[in-house]
Amino acid sequence: MIIATIEDVPLYNNSLRIMKFWSFLLRHDWRRYFSLIPYIILTTSQFVDLFFSTEPMDAIIRNAYLAVLFFNTTLRGIAVCIYRSKYEAFLERIRILYIDMMQSEDKWVRQELEAITKAANNISRVNLVMGTCSVISFLIYPIFATTKVLPFGIYVPGVDKNVSPYYEICFIIQTIMAPIGCCMFIPFTNMIVAIMLFAILMCRRMQRKLRHLCDVTREEAKETIIWCIQYQTQLIRYVNTINDLITYTNLLEFLAFGAMLCAMMFTLVTVETDSQRLLICVYILMIFAQSTILYYYANKVFDEGLNIATAAYESEWFDVDVDTQNTLRLLILRAQKPCAILVGRIYPMNLELLQSLLNTTYTYFNLLRNVYD
């Protein structure tokens, strides 16, 4: 396999092709503005509609959920466009590291690289299917509503959007815009997951090197430890770059996720028909799955980084000379403070943080339900 450009890296090439098509990365043409400008206008109109809305509470909550979701989608697109050169430079660095693993003499490394590539592509496909199901559920919701509504709230000055032909025009516009939003939201998640999977493999590669120190001579052991320290430096730079690119996006989505999940759970107990409840369940599944996938693999990056220190300690270091032991000690000291994907450069993005968020969300949901009852 020849990997001449970042588009050829099979780890994330499906997501990158979608982002290239909409000119978020690798090209700069009219498609970027065709997607972003209407979405900025649409998101603004959604929040204005919420401000002036006189609809029932369940409709307002659902429209608020969609407004926040569309805002996150727009923010992701804008952030990628602003930091396009940084993303492309980072993906080029991954290409070089990917080629290095492909050409490794260690068969285990090549097999693991193939495994994480397959996992990344499978996750990408599942997320695209889930995104498609969510878009369909947005668009068919009006069919099951007890009153005449659009797929999501929108404010049109001086126009009653529920009267023909304005209703049909708005519905067609929203039908066109929803799939575009899916192409902005899902590929970004898929690419970040693929990048995290590669960081996990980098950690495991170091662990394997360290655990097999007993199989080489003392001179080779020292060279291996020095290689691991250099590779650890690359890993630190790698994770720091991820944080530079997505940490504040993670913070906003962390805050929005709890609010959206709480709102949807509350709506689930207030809607009037089983069909509406089913569609709300699709919304909940979509936002929960997207967040859980990101937090799970971010947690794995942290755990595998911590396991580097364990692997170094289990490497039968007592058989090497004192100078090599001192070098290994430096690696262990740094590995005991593992790299972590951060939320707003404050909290490590892990399953413990997700659990705390879910507990808080459920608390507020119970409060809202008690007030409603």
N, C-alpha and C positions, 0 to 999 in steps of 0.2 A: 504494500500500500504506500502510495506517494502522498505525503502531506506537504504540499508546497505553500499553501496559504491557510489562514485561520478558518476559512470556509470548509476546508477538507478534513478538519478534526472531527472524527465521528462522535466524539463525546457530546457535542452540543450543536452539530451542524444543522439539524432539523429546525431548532429554535432560531438559530442565526439566520437561516434562509428566510424565515417569516419576517424577522426584524429587518433584514436587508430589503425584502420586497416592499415594506412600508417605509424604507429609507431611514430607519432609526440608527442603523449601523451600516458601515461600509459604503454607503452612497448618500447623496444629498440631492433630492429632487422634490417634485410637486407632491408625491404621495405622503410625505411627512406632514405637509400643511393640510392636505386633504383629510387626514385623520385627526390631527391635533387641534386645529382651529375650530372645526365643528364640535369637537368634544369639549373644548374649553367653553364655548358658547352654551352647549347643552348642559354641562355641569352647573354653570352659573344660573341658567334658567331653572334647573331643578331646585337649587337652594332658594331662589326667589319664589318659586311656586310653594315651597314649604312655608315660607314666611306669610304668604297671603292665603294659605289653604284653609278651607272651611269643611273639609271632608271628615269622615269619622276617624277616630283614633287609630284603628288598625290600618287604614289607608295611609295616614300620615306617617306611621312608623315604617310601613313597607316602602314608601317613597323616600323616606330618610335613609333607610338601608341602601337603596339603589343609588341615591345621591352620593353617599359616602363611598360606595363601591366604584362609581364612575369617577369620583374625585381621585381615588387611589390609582385607578387606571390611567387617568390623565397625568397624574404626578409621575408615575413610572415612565411614561413616554417622554415627558419633558426632561426628567432627570437623565435618561439615557442619551437624549439629544445634546444636552448641555455638556455631559462628560463623555461624549462619543470618542474622542481621541484617547482618553484614559481607558475606556472599555476595550478599545481595539488594541492598545499597547498591552493590556493585561492578557487579552486573548492570544496575542502573539507570544507572550511569555509562556502561556499554557501550551501552545503548539510546540515550542522548543522542549519543554519538559515532557510532553507526551511522546515526542519522537525519541527522546532519551530513554524512556521506559520501553518503547517498542523495540529498541535496539539493544536492550539489556541482555547480558549473557545468562541472567537468571530466568529460567523458564517460569518460575512462580510469579515473577513480576509481570511477565507478558500475559500469563493467564488471568491474573487479578485485573490487569488493565482491560482485558477483553470483557471480564465480568462486570466491572463498573460501567464500561461503555454500554453494555447491554442493559444494565439496570437503569442508567440515565435515559436511554431511548424508550424503555418500557414505561418509566414514570412520565416521560414526555407525552407518550401516546395516551396514557390514562388521564392525564390532566387535560389534554385537548378534548377527549371524549366528555369528561366532566364539564368542561367549559361550554361545549356544544349543547349538552343537556341543560345547563343553566340558562343559556341564551334562549333555547326553545321554551323553557318554563317561563321566562320573562314575557315572551311574545304571546304565549297562549293563555296567560293569566286572565286577560279580559274576558275570555270565553266563559270562564267559570265564576266570574264575579257576579254578585247580585245586582250591581248597578253598572252603568256605562262608564268604563274607565279606560285609560290608555295603559300600555305596558308599564310605563313609569311616568311620574309627574313631570310636567314641563309648563313653563310660563310663557305665554304668547301675548304681548301687550295689546289690549283692545280687541281681543278675539276670544270667543267662547269655544274652547278646544273640544267640547263635547257635542258640538253641533256640526252637521254635515255642511259643506265638504271638508271643513277644517279638521274634523276628527280623523277622516280617512287620510288626509295629507300628513298629519302628525304621526299617525300609525305607520305609514310607509317610511317616513324619515327615521322613526325609531327602529323599524325592522332592518333598515340599512345600517344604522349606527351600531346596533348591538353586536353583530359579528365582528365589526372592526375593533370594538372594545375588547372582545375575546382575543383577538390577534395581538393586542397591545399588552394584555394582562398575563395570559398563560405562558407565552414564550419567555417572558422575563423570569417568571418563577422557575420554569424548566431549566433555563441557563444557569441560574444561581444554584439550583440543586446539583446540576452537573459539576459546577465548580467546587462545591462542597465535597462531592464524592471523590473528586481528584485529590483534594486536600487530605481526605481520609486515607487514600491509597499512599500518599506521600508519607504519612505517619507510619502506616503498616510496613512500608518498605524499610524505613529506618529501624523499626522494631526487629524485623527479620535479620537485618545486617548485624545488629547488636547481639541477638540471641545465638548467632552462629559464630561468635568470636572464638569459641573453643575449638572450632574446626580448622582454624588457620594458624600460621606461625605467629610468634610474638611481633615480628616486624610487620607482617600483614595486619595483625590486630591493631597496631598503632595507626597504620594507614587507614584502616576501616573507621576507626574512631574519629580521625581527622576529617574523613569524608562525611561522616554523620554530622559532625559539628557544622561543616559547610552547608550540608543539605538542610540542617535545622535552621540555619540562617535564611535559606531560600524559603522554607516553609513559613517562617515568621513574616518575611516580606510579603509572601503570598496572602496570608490571612489579613495582614494589615491593609493590603490593597483592597481586599473584599470589604473591610470595614470602611475604608475611605469612600467606596462607591455606594454602599447600601445601608450604612448604619442609621442614618436619619430617616431613610425610607422605612427601615424596620421599626423605628420609634413611632412614626405616624401610623403604620399599620398595626402595631401593637395596641395603640390607644383605640384605633377604629375597630379592631377585631372584637374587643370586649363589648363595645357599644352595639355593634351590628348583631352579634350573637344574642345579646340580651334582648334587643328589639325584636328579633325574629322569634325567639322563644315566647315572648309576650304575645306577639301576633298569632302564634300557633294556637294559643288558648282563647283568642278573641274572634277569629274568623268564623264564618257561618256554615261553610260547606266542607265536605271531606276532600273534594277536589282542590280547594284552596289550601287545605292543610297539607296535602301531598306536595303541592308546588312549594309551599313554605319549607317543607322538609328538604326539598332539593336545594333551596337557597342555603339552609343551615349546613347541609352536607358539603356544599361547595366551599364555603368560607372556612369550615372546620378542617376539611381535608387539605386545603391549600396551606393553612397555617401549620397544621400538624406535620406535614411533610417537611417544611422549612425548619421547624423547631427540632424535629427528630434528627435530621442530618447535621444541623448546627451542634446539637448535643453530642453526636458521634465524633465530630471534629475535636471537641473539647476532650472527650474520653480517650480517643486514640492518641491525642497529644500527651495526655497524662500517662498513658501506657508506655510512652517512650522511656520515661524514667524507670519504670518497672522493668522493662526489657533490658535496659543498661545495667541495672542492679543484678539481674539474673544471668548476666553474661559470663560468669566465672572470672570476674575481674581479678581475683586473687592470684591467678596464674600468670598475669602479665607483670612487667616491671613497674617500679614505683612511678616513674615519669609518665608512663601510659595510664596508670591509675589516676594520677592527678588530672590528666587531660579528660579522662572519662568522668571524673567528679564534676568538672565544669559543665559537661553536657547534662548530667543528672540535675544539677542545680537549676539550669535554665528550663529543663523539661518539667520540673516540679511547678512551674508557673506556665501552664500550657496555653497555647494560642486559643482564642475564643472569638466567635462571631458575636459582635456586640449590638445591643439595642440602644441607639443614641449615645454610643461610647460610654455607657454607664453599666448596664446589666448584661451579663453573658446570656446569649440566646440559647436556652436549653429547656429541657422538659420540665424542670422544676419551676422555671418562670412561667411556662405555659400552664402548669397546674395551678399556680397562684392566680393567674388571670382567670382561669375557668372557675375557680372557687369564688372569686370576687364577682364574676359575671352571674353566677347562680344566686349569690346573695342578693344582688340588685334585682334579678328576675323575680325572686320571691317577694321582695318589697313591692315591686310594681304590681304583681298579681294580688297581693293582699289589699293594696290601695284600690285596685280596680274592682275587687270583689266587694 
